[in-house]
């Protein structure tokens, strides 16, 4: 990592959860990151950059007393949304900086690198100069959270982002353990040149622990965060124990990168 980028860590953080591969856990990572940050008292704004799907928006958006999503959302309390793929909307990636939040998290759709380049740059892959200079001008620095699964396409995605942003961003490989609990399941990643390149840039790794699907469904159905107090009337004792184990594991992993997310 360049000294210039390292020096900006003390500033505000724009964090983007990315992968060129869809369905690898970006939205789940986003909700965990945001809920954990808010639980710990950090000022965190969040935006769902794929409004056509809206997974993060539904999970984190503010709701009325009947459980319906509010039309007007404060992204520092609930969640904003836009479509990175649409002209006239993708600029929200940068316009969100006007909130002044200490941490801004954007859940970007799969295969979105070219759309990121179109926000203010030429639209050609690999050209992000104006975007990066604008982020810096508003007192932010960029952290890219790359979702990694045993699928080689997620590793190719990390390679593409490393080539595009290099040392102008901080890079975190997030190993989604829902796709494999053993390191052997990620043998291709651990043996890859891409991993070596990420680490040589000063990048870091963290695990995204697996949460039992039945527990996640209960949280989703009641619009509850994973940081809720245990015991809880909607969870069995076993489900509560599973959630506690997940929370301990996730918070411990988050601590390894927290200085790159929460200034």
C-alpha positions in Angstrom: 0.0 0.0 0.0 1.3 3.4 -0.9 2.2 5.8 1.9 -0.3 8.3 0.5 -3.2 5.9 0.8 -2.1 4.6 4.2 -2.0 8.1 5.5 -5.7 8.6 4.5 -6.9 5.7 6.7 -7.6 8.2 9.5 -10.1 10.0 7.3 -13.6 9.0 6.4 -14.2 5.6 4.7 -16.1 4.7 1.6 -16.4 1.0 1.6 -17.7 -1.0 -1.4 -18.6 -4.6 -1.2 -17.8 -6.0 -4.6 -17.5 -9.0 -6.8 -17.9 -9.5 -10.5 -19.6 -12.8 -9.6 -23.2 -12.6 -8.3 -24.6 -14.8 -5.5 -21.4 -14.9 -3.5 -22.7 -13.2 -0.3 -22.2 -9.5 -0.9 -25.5 -8.5 0.6 -25.1 -10.7 3.7 -21.7 -9.2 4.3 -23.0 -5.7 3.9 -25.8 -6.2 6.4 -23.4 -7.8 9.0 -20.9 -5.0 8.5 -23.5 -2.2 8.9 -25.4 -3.8 11.8 -22.1 -4.5 13.7 -20.9 -0.9 13.1 -24.1 0.7 14.3 -24.3 -1.7 17.3 -20.8 -0.5 18.3 -21.9 3.1 18.0 -20.2 4.0 14.7 -21.9 6.4 12.3 -22.5 4.2 9.3 -24.5 5.0 6.1 -25.5 2.3 3.7 -26.7 2.1 0.2 -28.0 -0.7 -1.9 -26.6 -0.2 -5.4 -28.9 -2.9 -7.0 -32.4 -1.5 -6.5 -33.8 -4.0 -8.9 -33.1 -6.7 -6.4 -33.0 -4.7 -3.2 -31.7 -7.4 -0.8 -29.7 -4.9 1.4 -32.5 -2.3 1.2 -35.1 -4.8 2.5 -32.7 -6.0 5.2 -31.6 -2.7 6.5 -34.3 -0.2 5.5 -36.3 1.6 8.1 -39.9 0.4 8.6 -43.1 1.7 10.0 -45.0 0.2 12.9 -46.6 -2.4 10.6 -43.3 -3.5 9.2 -43.6 -1.8 5.9 -40.5 -0.1 4.4 -40.7 3.7 4.6 -40.7 5.5 1.3 -38.3 8.1 2.7 -35.1 6.6 4.1 -32.2 8.2 6.0 -29.2 6.1 4.9 -27.5 6.8 8.3 -30.4 5.1 10.1 -32.0 2.8 7.5 -30.7 2.3 3.9 -30.7 4.2 0.7 -31.0 2.6 -2.7 -30.2 3.3 -6.4 -29.2 1.4 -9.5 -25.6 1.5 -10.4 -26.5 0.3 -13.8 -28.8 3.2 -14.7 -27.7 6.6 -16.1 -28.9 9.3 -13.7 -28.7 7.0 -10.7 -25.2 5.6 -10.5 -23.9 9.0 -9.5 -25.4 8.2 -6.0 -22.2 6.3 -5.4 -20.4 9.6 -5.1 -23.3 11.8 -4.1 -23.6 9.8 -0.9 -20.4 11.5 0.2 -22.4 14.6 0.9 -23.9 13.0 3.9 -20.5 13.4 5.6 -20.9 10.0 7.4 -17.8 8.7 8.9 -18.4 5.4 7.2 -20.3 4.8 4.0 -21.0 1.2 2.8 -22.2 0.5 -0.7 -23.4 -3.0 -1.7 -22.6 -3.1 -5.4 -24.2 -5.5 -7.9 -22.3 -8.4 -9.4 -20.3 -7.5 -12.5 -20.5 -3.8 -11.7 -16.9 -2.7 -12.4 -17.7 -1.1 -15.7 -20.6 0.8 -14.2 -18.4 2.1 -11.4 -16.1 3.4 -14.1 -19.0 5.2 -15.7 -19.9 7.2 -12.6 -17.5 10.0 -13.5 -14.7 8.5 -15.7 -14.7 7.4 -19.3 -16.5 4.1 -18.8 -13.5 2.1 -19.9 -12.4 -0.6 -17.5 -9.3 0.4 -15.6 -10.0 4.1 -15.6 -11.0 5.3 -12.2 -8.8 8.4 -11.8 -11.6 11.0 -11.5 -13.6 8.8 -9.1 -10.6 8.3 -6.8 -9.7 12.0 -6.9 -13.3 13.0 -6.1 -13.4 10.6 -3.2 -10.2 12.0 -1.8 -11.4 15.6 -2.3 -14.3 15.0 0.0 -12.1 13.6 2.7 -12.8 9.9 2.0 -10.6 7.0 1.2 -11.7 3.7 -0.5 -11.8 0.2 1.0 -12.8 -2.6 -1.3 -14.3 -5.7 0.3 -14.0 -8.6 -2.1 -16.2 -11.7 -1.6 -14.3 -14.9 -2.2 -15.9 -18.4 -2.5 -14.3 -21.6 -3.8 -15.6 -20.6 -7.2 -12.6 -19.5 -9.3 -14.7 -16.6 -10.8 -14.6 -14.8 -7.5 -10.8 -15.0 -7.5 -10.8 -13.6 -11.1 -12.9 -10.7 -9.8 -10.3 -9.9 -7.1 -7.6 -9.9 -9.8 -9.6 -7.5 -11.9 -10.1 -5.0 -9.0 -6.5 -5.3 -8.0 -5.4 -4.4 -11.5 -7.9 -1.5 -11.7 -7.3 0.1 -8.3 -3.9 -1.2 -7.1 -2.6 0.7 -4.1 -5.1 3.5 -4.5 -7.5 1.5 -2.4 -7.3 -0.9 0.6 -8.3 -4.4 -0.3 -9.9 -7.0 2.0 -10.6 -10.6 0.8 -13.7 -11.8 2.6 -13.8 -15.6 2.6 -17.5 -16.7 2.7 -17.4 -19.7 4.9 -21.0 -20.6 4.0 -19.4 -22.1 0.9 -16.9 -24.1 2.8 -15.7 -24.3 6.4 -12.3 -25.9 5.8 -9.3 -24.2 4.3 -9.1 -27.0 1.9 -12.3 -25.7 0.4 -10.5 -22.5 -0.5 -7.3 -24.2 -1.7 -7.4 -22.5 -5.0 -7.6 -19.1 -3.4 -4.8 -19.8 -0.9 -2.5 -21.0 -3.6 -3.3 -18.3 -6.1 -1.1 -15.5 -7.5 -4.0 -13.2 -6.9 -3.9 -13.7 -3.1 -0.1 -13.1 -3.2 -0.7 -9.9 -5.1 -3.4 -8.7 -2.6 -1.1 -9.4 0.3 1.8 -7.7 -1.4 -0.3 -4.5 -1.7 -0.8 -4.7 2.1 -4.3 -6.2 1.7 -6.0 -8.3 4.4 -8.2 -11.3 4.7 -11.1 -12.1 7.0 -13.6 -14.9 7.3 -17.4 -14.4 7.0 -18.7 -17.1 9.2 -21.7 -19.2 8.2 -25.0 -18.5 9.9 -27.4 -21.4 10.1 -30.0 -20.8 7.4 -33.0 -21.4 9.7 -31.8 -18.7 12.0 -31.2 -16.3 9.2 -34.8 -16.9 8.0 -36.2 -16.1 11.4 -34.2 -12.8 11.5 -35.4 -11.9 8.0 -39.0 -12.7 8.7 -39.1 -10.4 11.7 -36.7 -7.8 10.3 -34.3 -8.3 13.2 -30.5 -7.6 13.3 -28.0 -10.3 14.1 -27.0 -8.0 17.1 -30.3 -8.5 18.9 -30.3 -9.4 22.6 -30.3 -13.1 23.5 -32.6 -14.6 24.8 -35.2 -13.4 22.3 -38.9 -14.6 22.3 -38.8 -15.3 18.5 -35.8 -17.6 18.8 -35.5 -21.0 20.4 -32.7 -21.6 22.8 -30.7 -23.5 20.2 -31.2 -20.8 17.6 -30.1 -18.2 20.1 -27.0 -20.2 20.8 -26.2 -20.5 17.1 -26.7 -16.7 16.7 -24.4 -16.0 19.7 -21.7 -18.2 18.2 -22.0 -16.5 14.8 -21.9 -13.0 16.4 -18.7 -13.8 18.4 -17.0 -15.3 15.4 -18.0 -12.4 13.1 -17.1 -9.6 15.6 -13.6 -11.2 16.1 -13.1 -11.3 12.3 -14.3 -7.7 12.0 -11.8 -6.6 14.6 -9.0 -7.5 12.2 -10.1 -4.9 9.6 -12.1 -2.4 11.7 -9.5 0.4 11.3 -10.1 0.2 7.5 -13.9 0.5 8.0 -14.6 2.6 11.1 -12.3 5.7 11.4 
